[in-house]
Amino acid sequence: MIDLLKKLARERGASVLLITHDMGVIAETADRVAVMYAGRIVEIGTVQNVIGRPQHPYTKGLMGAIPDIEAPGMWLEQIDGVMPPLNAIPAGCAFHPRCRASDEKCRTQRPSLMPMGTCEAACWKASPSGNPVPDSLVAFVPKSGAEKGGRK
């Protein structure tokens, strides 16, 4: 199906909008990606830059949840908590209740999309130089079994 969509888009000079949670499909098919959380875009840019240098902790968590076929048995990153209902989005960054890097600014001020190197991100912890969000800020680990700060 994806190959057919790509072929038709190429032949007709059209764009295709895919809505998916499958980052593998995105990596294989898309030129640009917008990562959304709680109904808002939190990061947007080329697939290569967003996947290779994620700026938002949610994007970082999504990337860490992709199984690595070269390292079977590794923990997949899990983001604690649940997405808020769309009629009860918290003040500030909607992701802050689930983010280990959040601080007072994250809890009270909603970030807008801002240039971060080669993409745009809505995160107070993102790097204007485009450096990826540090692992130490987003050490999402399963509650059972893994040691603090990394995967086992």
Helices and strands as residue ranges (DSSP letters): H 2-12, H 23-29, E 32-37, E 40-46, H 47-52, H 57-64, G 96-98, H 104-108, E 114-116, E 119-121, G 135-137
